[in-house]
Amino acid sequence: MAAGSDQANWSSRWTFIMAAVGSAVGLGNIWLFPFKAGQSGGAAFVLVYLAFSFLIGVPLLMTELSLGRRGRMSPIGSMKKIAAEEKRSPLWGLIGWSGVLGAFIILSFYSVVGGWTLAYMIKAIMGFQGLDAAGATSMFSDFIGHATEPLVSHAIFMGITMYIVARGVQGGLEKAVSLMMPALFGLLVLLVVYAALTGAFADALAFLFTPDFGKLTPAVVIDALGQSFFSLSLAMGSIMTYGAYLNRDVKIGPSALTIAAADSTVALLAGLAIFPIVFQFGISASGGPGLVFMSLPIAFGQMPGGQIIGTLFFALLSMAAITSSISLLEPAVSYLEHSWKINRKKSALTIAAAAFALGILSALGQEGNMLGNVRIFGQSIMDAKGYLTNNIMMPLGGMFTALFVGWFVSRKAMADELALTDAQFRFWYTIVRFVAPIAVFLVFLSVTVL
Ligand code: PFF
């Protein structure tokens, strides 16, 4: 099914919102957010992340959705087409390329962590009874330090992603997201209640919401920017591709707000579920990629019904990850389908296989594993890929997208597409013309210069 053909549209506003929220909400919220917040010292990072998400993220979501809906092709095709219509350089198509490539790189390591969640679902079925902090830590390092389990689960996760994308928009993407997202939300609330009743909840609240602005280094600010873009799926072609399947009668402004609100709510809920346990059991908040995997299992091992709740949690987390990974595979697939006329099944198979291969490096690059000692600019393979996409490609992609619509696309065309009130439009326009490019540029500059 090609973008732009009749079937390749969302069947309703609700399924579109679920798909976009599905793309936004994922490992970025539940795995990455707590670990980044933990490493950056908590509340100051959280506040900057929230400010970026709403002030810059929402206007950029609106921008990408409207570009996608106007172009109705893959991000590469849409950007080239709109640039041509506006009589601008075809070089603007590079924004599309950077998105498709970035999504591909993310997919390669996202699927590895997605595999971890699948593997932990199986571990949860066996039960985490009696696990203490040391036990949970060694369980995790043992798991990522060996080759077989992580690679098999990476393969299974990528296989599921490929299967759904191969089935197309209504047959695959929509069906997958409509049930999973509400279920995950409900379960997270339950976990927060549990953490509030049994864990070090006051410490967690203080950690997440009482800022110490002394901790706000340029590195923390760029991390917060990268985190907010990553979490909202910005600048990676995903949102633009989903915009291409969007009907003209859906209002883009309220949709973008809904997506961002759902996204940051889930991130905060994840923080509130995880940090009370982290503090209660003396786990290091800056524990890195293993934080979720080393904290929650302890709680599941102790709570009544923990076996079921733990299994459900990792099942839903896997699903949240899958509704994001399909949006990471979709941009490249829609490009092959559209521009190369390769059918959807073959495209999905080709891209997924390539991303799987690249992901092997991330899986084996974990501490204690075969490539665990490899360092790229001082970082592990997975961290280096994340740095390239989150801290470089996403901010730059977002900045150029904002510059493009702010300065090189006709104002009237954008106004028609967005259908906002005058005041709302002026606000959006100021952000994309000035605030977003300047803010991103300054953050960038401060990291490179300071
Ligand atoms: N937003 C997803 C998450 O938070 O897990 C990850 C993601 C999906 C990033 C799609 C980028 C993207 F294009």
Residues whose N, C-alpha, C, O or C-beta is under 5 A from the ligand:
A	BS01	PFF	S23 A24 V25 G26 L27 G28 N29 A103 F230 S231 L232 S233 L234 M236 S238 S324 S327 L328
